[in-house]
Amino acid sequence: MSSSDQKPAAAPASGAAEPSPPGRPTAVYSQVLDMGAQMVQALKPVRQMKLHACSFALYAHDLRRQMEVHHFLSRLNQDVVQCAVYDSDKPSARLIGVEYIVSDTIFEGLPPEEQRLWHSHAYEVKAGLWTAVGVPEALQSSEMASLARTYGKFWCTWQVDRGDALPLGAPALMVSPQAAEPGRARGDLVRGRDERYGVDSSAGGLKAARVEMEEPEWINPNADYWRLHGKGFAVDVVPAEMKRHAPFP
């Protein structure tokens, strides 16, 4: 099954009920285990997530399919950030993918065939689409200026926008919104997000606040591959011969 399934389920209308995964209610013994584990386990990797950011993502093989996405970021260092991506910030949110973010310095050291899988963040930031939810702009402005110089690789593993109640098929590569059709973020998605979180990404809001933000002098053309080539990337799962990397006993 491919990420670019030719006959996916119809995408639910905006505001439609979220598809619930099949399964029984959580058992009492599972709840007891969870509570007990909270008391004795450090959960160190999870607790490194310090920031919640909201933005939008487009499927690399079909830019008409777009989603509001919620990133929960943990920093490995100033040049590498890893994000767990959810479809909302609700307690019932579904983990729909992962995005890795690297600085322009690291990105320039990647081979060209790898760079084609990444997208730039400059427009997404300057347009006010990416924002740290609830954080005053004055506090996040330096972070946004740094983020504008980064590149991301985002794999979606659960295509909730087409109504999938479980993560089905192959992962799909995602890209960021851009200032060119068909890669512009849909107005209804942006308005819905802005109203829900009290964000103003209009020309008089975040766009105005970030208009003086210094832009990257150069965005590598290998990123945002579709803009130059008019083609995206899709993943197909195909049978393959198993390879032995070490002799079996």
SVG drawing of the C-alpha trace seen along z (x, -y; Angstrom):
<svg xmlns="http://www.w3.org/2000/svg" viewBox="-19 -46 48 68">
<polyline fill="none" stroke="black" stroke-width="0.4" points="0.0,0.0 1.4,-3.4 1.3,-6.8 -0.2,-8.1 -3.2,-5.7 -5.2,-6.4 -8.5,-5.8 -8.2,-7.1 -11.3,-7.5 -13.0,-10.9 -11.4,-13.6 -13.8,-14.6 -15.3,-18.1 -13.8,-20.8 -15.2,-20.5 -16.3,-16.9 -16.1,-14.4 -12.7,-12.9 -12.4,-9.2 -12.0,-7.1 -9.6,-4.2 -11.3,-0.8 -10.8,0.8 -12.1,1.4 -12.1,-1.3 -8.9,-1.4 -9.0,1.3 -8.6,0.5 -5.4,2.6 -3.8,0.6 -4.8,-2.7 -3.3,-1.4 -0.1,-0.5 0.1,-3.9 -0.4,-5.7 2.2,-3.5 4.7,-4.0 4.3,-7.8 5.6,-7.5 8.7,-5.5 9.7,-6.2 11.5,-9.4 10.3,-9.4 13.4,-11.5 13.1,-11.7 9.4,-12.8 10.1,-15.4 12.6,-17.1 9.7,-18.4 9.6,-22.0 7.6,-23.8 4.3,-23.4 4.1,-25.0 1.2,-25.0 1.4,-25.3 0.2,-23.6 1.6,-20.8 0.9,-19.7 1.3,-16.2 4.3,-16.1 2.4,-14.0 -0.8,-16.1 -0.5,-19.7 -4.3,-20.1 -4.3,-17.8 -3.4,-20.0 -3.6,-19.6 -3.2,-21.7 -0.4,-20.1 0.9,-20.4 4.6,-20.0 6.0,-19.2 9.7,-20.0 12.8,-18.7 16.2,-20.1 19.2,-17.9 21.3,-21.1 20.9,-24.5 21.2,-22.9 19.0,-19.8 15.5,-19.6 13.2,-16.6 9.4,-17.0 6.5,-14.6 3.7,-15.8 0.0,-15.4 -3.2,-16.3 -4.3,-18.6 -3.2,-19.5 -6.2,-17.7 -5.6,-14.8 -7.0,-12.5 -4.6,-13.8 -3.2,-11.2 0.5,-11.0 0.6,-11.4 4.2,-11.7 7.7,-13.1 9.6,-16.0 13.3,-16.6 14.6,-20.2 18.2,-21.2 20.1,-24.5 21.0,-25.7 24.7,-24.8 23.8,-21.2 21.5,-21.1 24.1,-22.3 26.3,-19.3 23.6,-16.8 23.9,-15.0 21.6,-16.5 19.4,-13.4 18.7,-13.8 18.1,-17.5 15.2,-16.9 13.2,-15.4 13.4,-18.5 11.5,-21.8 12.4,-25.3 10.8,-27.2 11.4,-30.8 8.0,-31.6 6.1,-29.5 7.6,-31.6 7.5,-35.0 3.8,-34.5 2.8,-33.9 1.8,-30.3 4.2,-28.7 3.7,-30.0 4.4,-28.9 0.9,-28.6 0.1,-31.1 3.6,-32.5 3.9,-36.3 5.5,-37.3 8.1,-39.3 9.3,-36.2 9.4,-34.0 10.8,-36.5 14.4,-35.4 13.4,-31.7 11.3,-32.5 14.3,-34.3 16.4,-31.3 13.7,-28.9 13.4,-30.8 16.9,-29.6 16.2,-25.9 15.0,-23.0 12.6,-20.2 11.9,-16.6 8.4,-15.5 7.0,-12.0 3.3,-11.5 2.4,-8.0 -1.3,-8.5 -3.4,-10.2 -6.2,-11.4 -7.3,-13.9 -8.7,-11.2 -10.6,-9.6 -8.2,-6.8 -9.1,-5.4 -5.7,-3.8 -2.2,-4.5 -2.6,-2.8 -0.2,-2.2 3.2,-3.7 4.3,-7.0 3.8,-10.1 6.4,-12.9 5.1,-16.3 6.1,-19.8 5.6,-23.3 3.3,-26.0 4.9,-28.4 4.0,-31.7 3.2,-29.9 0.2,-27.9 -0.6,-25.1 1.4,-25.3 -0.4,-28.1 -2.0,-27.2 -5.8,-27.1 -7.5,-30.2 -10.2,-28.2 -7.5,-26.1 -5.6,-29.2 -8.7,-31.1 -9.9,-28.1 -6.6,-27.8 -6.3,-31.6 -9.8,-31.7 -9.3,-28.7 -6.0,-29.9 -6.5,-33.7 -3.7,-34.0 -3.6,-36.9 -1.6,-35.8 -3.1,-38.5 -1.1,-41.3 -1.7,-43.4 -0.8,-40.7 2.1,-38.2 3.0,-39.1 3.5,-42.7 5.4,-41.8 7.8,-39.6 8.1,-41.8 11.5,-43.2 12.8,-39.7 16.0,-39.0 15.4,-36.4 18.0,-33.8 20.3,-35.1 19.8,-31.9 17.4,-29.0 18.8,-25.9 16.8,-25.0 17.1,-21.3 14.6,-21.9 10.9,-22.5 11.6,-20.3 8.1,-20.7 8.5,-24.4 11.3,-24.0 10.4,-20.6 6.6,-20.4 6.9,-16.9 6.6,-15.5 7.6,-12.3 5.5,-9.3 6.4,-6.1 5.4,-2.6 5.8,0.6 7.1,3.4 8.3,6.9 12.1,7.2 14.6,9.9 15.9,10.1 19.6,9.3 22.0,10.9 24.3,8.5 25.9,11.2 26.0,15.0 23.3,16.8 24.4,19.4"/>
</svg>
